[in-house]
Amino acid sequence: MVPLDWIPLGIAAVVCGRQALRAIEDDPALDGRGRSWFGIVAGGLGAAAWAFLVAAAVIDEVSRLQH
């Protein structure tokens, strides 16, 4: 069974990273722009990779059931 919790965690990382970037833009004294971008990129890639793996597993299982 594939752990599906990585997909919402990746989406949450993207959302939190974007919120952090907005906060940094509003207050230039804040640091962490690189960490924000890392959260956006890593979260997006992680969610996309797990979504792809889940879709591939579902398609494989459906094709096995049809034959």
C-alpha positions as CSV (number, residue, x, y, z in Angstrom):
1,M,0.0,0.0,0.0
2,V,1.3,3.4,-0.9
3,P,1.3,6.0,1.9
4,L,-1.0,8.7,0.5
5,D,-0.2,11.2,3.2
6,W,2.8,12.5,1.2
7,I,0.5,14.1,-1.4
8,P,-1.3,16.5,1.0
9,L,2.0,17.1,2.9
10,G,3.6,18.3,-0.4
11,I,0.6,20.5,-1.1
12,A,0.9,22.0,2.4
13,A,4.6,22.6,1.8
14,V,3.8,24.6,-1.3
15,V,1.1,26.6,0.4
16,C,3.3,27.4,3.5
17,G,6.2,28.3,1.3
18,R,4.1,30.7,-0.7
19,Q,2.7,32.3,2.5
20,A,6.2,32.7,3.8
21,L,7.3,34.4,0.5
22,R,4.4,36.8,0.8
23,A,5.3,37.6,4.5
24,I,9.0,38.2,3.4
25,E,7.8,40.5,0.6
26,D,5.7,42.5,3.1
27,D,8.5,42.7,5.7
28,P,12.0,42.9,4.2
29,A,13.6,42.4,7.6
30,L,12.5,38.8,7.5
31,D,14.9,36.1,6.3
32,G,14.1,32.7,4.7
33,R,13.5,33.3,1.1
34,G,15.6,30.3,0.1
35,R,13.8,28.1,2.6
36,S,10.5,29.3,1.2
37,W,11.5,28.4,-2.3
38,F,12.8,25.1,-1.2
39,G,9.5,24.3,0.4
40,I,7.6,25.2,-2.8
41,V,9.9,23.3,-5.1
42,A,10.4,20.2,-2.9
43,G,6.7,20.1,-1.9
44,G,5.5,20.4,-5.5
45,L,7.9,17.8,-6.8
46,G,7.1,15.4,-3.9
47,A,3.4,15.7,-4.4
48,A,3.6,15.3,-8.1
49,A,5.9,12.3,-7.8
50,W,3.6,10.6,-5.3
51,A,0.5,11.4,-7.4
52,F,2.2,9.9,-10.4
53,L,3.1,6.8,-8.5
54,V,-0.4,6.4,-7.2
55,A,-1.9,6.9,-10.6
56,A,0.5,4.4,-12.1
57,A,-0.4,1.8,-9.4
58,V,-4.1,2.3,-10.0
59,I,-3.7,2.0,-13.7
60,D,-1.7,-1.2,-13.3
61,E,-4.2,-2.7,-10.9
62,V,-7.1,-1.8,-13.2
63,S,-5.3,-3.3,-16.2
64,R,-4.6,-6.5,-14.2
65,L,-8.3,-6.9,-13.2
66,Q,-9.4,-6.5,-16.8
67,H,-7.3,-9.4,-18.1
